[in-house]
Amino acid sequence: MPGSAHARLTIEFDLSADPIAGVVHDGSAGTGRAFTGWMALTGLIEDTLDAARRDGPPRPQAEPGRDPR
């Protein structure tokens, strides 16, 4: 969602895990962060969204032949 105030997260769940476990991907770094348990999942979601807010929305791409200023 370039240019918007949205963030996209992908969560992979390990269906055989007990308690809940998996990996949260934020889509920008290409790597994920593992979690085990509901509190860890919630913490990763909050951390990832905080980082996205801090970094701000992506800057729009300049069109070819146009001055990006």
Summary of the structure (lengths in Angstrom):
residues: 69
radius of gyration: 15.9
end to end distance: 21.6
largest distance: 55.0
contacts: 127
relative contact order: 0.21
helix: 26%
strand: 20%
